[in-house]
Amino acid sequence: MIKIFKPTTQTRRHTALLDNRGLDSTTKKTKRLKKMKKGSRGKNGSGAITVRHKSGKGRTYYREIDFKRDKMEVPANVEAIEYDPNRSCNIALLKYADGERRYILAPKGVKVGQELISREKEAPIKPGNAMPLKNIPFGTYVHNIELRRGEGGKIARSAGMSVQIQGGDKKYIQLKMPSGEIRLVREENMATIGLVGNEDKQNVRLGKAGRKRHMGIRPTVRGTAQSDSHPHSGGQGKGGRHGTGGPAKTPWGKKQGTKTRKNTSTDKYIIKRRTTRRRPNVKKTRHTIV
């Protein structure tokens, strides 16, 4: 749920944040599932900047998430829905029948007290249950999908994400990604039913630069506003050149948007590439002043 503020200032007028009042607070029961997160601040051992636009941020604890869902045939109750500072979605604390607790990605619609289960065979088709792709009906939306069995979910893990199962043949399942790409994945790989929750994350507007700094992100300066340290810099007047002077380039002189995919061995699993959104060709009309 999005929280809107009274427009007491211009910053508050355009601020929209998530309302986390309905979430449960962290408890001492999950102490072993958390560890201190140490950041590099974008520098190496000598203090040189190796990753731009990174800085120190607020102290956080990393929550160990069960992406594998390999605790089979043991029912678990959702004990709490918590905020996780390390990802865009919320996380759910599961308490299994044998007393063990684990964190999972909180699916949309899952509430405290609900019972979830992971099975090798067919399980009830409801959000939060996990099973191999071959046991999930076609047309179902899933998330946290494995690329290799036993490695844990890699696909569709951020807030609001889901993948649709389209069909299967010869030990492979066709998955339609949110980007429009259709990909083949082994049928024995695990997946979780439903969509990832907290879909309102896309509507958040931080409102001020300070919130971005607290997240460990430093300012980004446009290339045309720099002096001589960028291919777009130079010239006279406001911001140097009025444009890129050709194709847009990276700070290191390479063409912006150049594809860097090198693992061509997995091309055989991609049936359809992602759909690219191109700007429509609009003819420029010259207006005359009467």
C-alpha positions in Angstrom: 0.0 0.0 0.0 1.3 3.4 -1.0 1.4 6.3 1.6 0.8 9.8 0.3 1.9 12.9 2.4 0.3 16.3 2.8 1.9 18.8 0.5 3.5 20.9 3.1 6.6 21.3 0.9 7.4 20.7 -2.8 9.3 17.6 -1.7 6.5 16.2 0.3 4.0 16.9 -2.5 5.8 14.4 -4.8 6.7 11.8 -2.2 5.1 8.4 -2.2 6.4 5.7 0.1 5.3 2.2 1.0 3.2 1.8 4.1 4.7 -1.0 6.2 2.6 -0.6 9.2 0.8 -3.9 8.5 4.0 -5.9 8.5 5.4 -7.8 11.5 8.5 -6.7 13.3 11.6 -8.8 13.5 11.8 -11.2 16.5 14.6 -12.9 18.4 13.3 -16.3 17.0 15.0 -15.5 13.7 18.4 -14.4 15.0 20.2 -17.3 13.4 18.7 -16.4 10.0 20.3 -13.0 10.0 23.9 -11.9 9.7 25.6 -8.5 9.5 26.0 -7.3 5.9 29.4 -5.8 5.2 29.6 -3.4 2.2 32.6 -2.6 0.0 31.4 1.0 -0.7 32.5 0.6 -4.3 36.2 0.6 -3.5 39.0 -2.0 -3.4 41.6 -2.7 -0.8 43.7 0.3 -1.9 40.8 2.7 -1.7 40.4 3.2 -5.4 36.8 3.4 -6.8 36.1 0.3 -8.7 32.3 0.6 -8.8 30.9 4.1 -9.5 28.0 5.7 -7.6 28.3 3.5 -4.5 28.8 4.8 -0.9 28.2 3.9 2.7 24.6 3.3 3.7 22.5 2.4 6.7 23.4 -0.7 8.7 21.3 -3.7 7.7 21.2 -7.4 8.4 21.0 -9.9 5.6 18.1 -12.4 5.9 18.9 -15.9 4.6 16.2 -16.8 2.2 15.2 -20.4 1.3 15.2 -20.2 -2.5 15.5 -24.0 -2.9 12.3 -24.9 -1.0 13.8 -28.4 -0.5 12.1 -29.3 2.8 9.6 -31.7 1.2 6.4 -33.1 2.6 6.6 -31.1 5.8 3.8 -28.6 6.3 4.6 -25.1 7.5 2.6 -22.2 8.9 3.2 -18.6 7.9 4.3 -17.1 11.2 5.0 -13.5 10.1 5.3 -11.2 7.0 8.3 -9.0 7.4 10.1 -6.2 5.6 13.5 -7.0 4.0 15.9 -4.1 3.3 17.9 -6.2 0.8 15.1 -6.8 -1.8 12.1 -5.1 -3.3 9.6 -7.7 -2.0 8.6 -8.7 1.5 9.5 -12.0 3.1 7.5 -14.6 4.9 8.7 -16.5 8.0 7.7 -20.2 7.9 7.6 -22.4 10.9 7.6 -26.1 9.9 6.0 -28.9 11.8 9.3 -30.1 13.2 10.0 -26.6 14.6 12.5 -25.3 12.0 12.0 -21.7 10.7 12.9 -20.4 7.3 12.4 -17.3 5.3 10.8 -17.3 1.8 9.7 -14.7 -0.6 6.2 -13.5 0.4 3.8 -14.4 -2.5 0.8 -12.1 -3.2 -2.2 -13.1 -1.1 -0.4 -15.2 1.5 -1.4 -14.2 5.1 -0.2 -15.1 8.6 -1.6 -18.5 9.7 -1.8 -20.0 6.2 -0.4 -23.4 5.7 2.2 -24.0 2.9 4.0 -27.1 1.7 6.7 -28.2 -0.8 6.2 -31.5 -2.6 7.9 -33.6 -5.2 4.5 -34.7 -6.4 1.4 -32.6 -7.0 0.3 -30.2 -4.3 -2.7 -27.8 -4.0 -2.4 -25.0 -6.6 -2.4 -22.1 -4.2 0.1 -19.2 -3.7 3.1 -20.2 -1.7 3.2 -23.9 -2.5 6.3 -25.3 -4.3 6.7 -28.2 -6.6 8.4 -29.2 -9.9 7.3 -27.5 -13.1 6.0 -30.8 -14.6 3.3 -31.0 -11.9 2.0 -27.4 -12.4 -0.9 -26.9 -14.8 -0.3 -24.9 -18.0 -1.3 -21.3 -17.8 -0.4 -21.0 -14.1 1.7 -18.0 -12.9 4.8 -19.0 -10.9 7.9 -17.3 -9.4 11.3 -18.2 -7.9 12.1 -20.7 -10.7 15.3 -22.8 -10.8 17.5 -22.9 -13.8 19.2 -26.0 -12.5 17.7 -28.4 -10.0 19.0 -27.9 -6.5 20.6 -24.5 -7.1 17.6 -22.5 -5.9 15.3 -20.1 -7.6 16.9 -17.6 -10.1 14.0 -16.3 -12.2 11.1 -13.9 -11.1 12.2 -12.9 -7.6 11.5 -9.2 -7.4 8.3 -7.5 -6.3 5.3 -8.1 -8.5 7.1 -10.5 -10.9 5.7 -13.7 -12.3 6.3 -16.1 -15.2 3.5 -18.0 -17.0 3.8 -21.7 -17.9 2.8 -22.2 -21.5 3.4 -25.8 -22.2 6.0 -28.6 -22.2 7.5 -31.4 -24.3 10.6 -33.7 -24.2 11.4 -33.0 -20.5 11.3 -29.2 -21.0 8.7 -26.5 -20.0 8.1 -23.3 -21.9 8.1 -20.2 -19.7 6.9 -16.8 -20.9 8.9 -14.1 -19.1 7.5 -10.6 -18.3 9.8 -9.2 -21.0 8.0 -11.3 -23.6 10.9 -13.8 -23.9 9.9 -17.5 -24.1 12.5 -19.9 -22.6 12.8 -23.6 -22.0 13.6 -24.9 -18.5 13.9 -28.5 -17.3 10.7 -30.0 -16.0 12.1 -31.2 -12.8 13.1 -27.7 -11.6 11.2 -26.3 -8.6 8.9 -23.3 -8.8 6.6 -21.5 -6.4 2.9 -20.9 -7.2 1.6 -17.3 -7.5 3.0 -13.8 -8.0 5.6 -12.1 -5.8 3.9 -9.7 -3.5 4.5 -6.0 -2.8 3.7 -5.0 -6.3 3.2 -1.3 -5.2 7.0 -1.0 -5.0 7.0 0.3 -8.6 4.9 3.4 -7.5 7.4 4.5 -4.9 8.9 8.1 -5.3 11.6 8.8 -2.8 11.1 12.5 -3.0 14.6 13.6 -1.9 18.2 12.8 -2.6 18.8 11.9 1.1 16.8 8.7 0.8 18.9 7.6 -2.1 22.1 8.2 -0.1 20.8 6.2 2.8 20.4 3.3 0.3 24.1 3.5 -0.6 23.7 5.3 -4.0 25.8 8.4 -4.8 24.8 11.0 -7.3 25.0 10.5 -11.1 26.3 13.4 -13.2 25.2 13.7 -16.8 28.0 13.3 -19.4 27.2 16.6 -21.1 27.6 18.4 -17.7 31.2 17.1 -17.2 34.3 18.8 -18.4 36.7 16.4 -20.1 36.1 13.1 -18.3 33.3 11.9 -20.6 32.9 11.4 -24.4 29.8 13.7 -24.3 31.7 16.5 -22.6 33.4 19.5 -24.1 32.3 22.5 -26.1 31.0 25.9 -25.0 27.7 27.0 -23.5 25.4 25.2 -21.1 26.5 21.7 -20.5 29.1 21.7 -23.2 27.6 20.0 -26.3 23.9 20.1 -26.9 23.6 16.3 -27.3 25.9 13.4 -27.8 27.3 14.4 -31.2 26.5 10.9 -32.5 25.6 7.6 -30.9 25.4 7.8 -27.1 28.6 6.4 -25.5 29.6 5.1 -22.1 32.2 6.9 -20.0 34.8 4.5 -21.5 33.9 5.4 -25.1 31.9 2.3 -26.0 28.5 2.6 -27.7 25.7 2.8 -25.3 23.4 -0.2 -25.2 25.9 -2.7 -26.8 24.9 -6.2 -26.0 27.4 -8.0 -23.7 25.9 -11.5 -23.7 28.7 -14.0 -24.3 27.1 -17.3 -23.1 25.9 -18.5 -26.5 25.7 -22.1 -25.3 22.2 -21.4 -23.8 20.8 -19.8 -26.9 19.1 -23.1 -27.8 16.9 -22.7 -24.8 15.5 -19.4 -25.9 12.6 -19.8 -28.3 11.7 -16.1 -28.6 13.8 -13.1 -27.7 12.5 -10.3 -25.5 10.3 -7.7 -27.1 12.0 -4.3 -27.6 10.0 -1.2 -27.3 10.9 1.2 -30.1 9.7 4.7 -30.5 7.1 5.0 -33.3 8.2 6.7 -36.5 6.4 10.1 -36.3 6.8 12.3 -39.4 7.8 15.8 -38.4 5.4 18.4 -39.8 6.4 22.0 -40.3 3.9 24.5 -38.9 3.4 27.8 -40.5 2.5 31.0 -38.7 -0.4 32.8 -40.2 
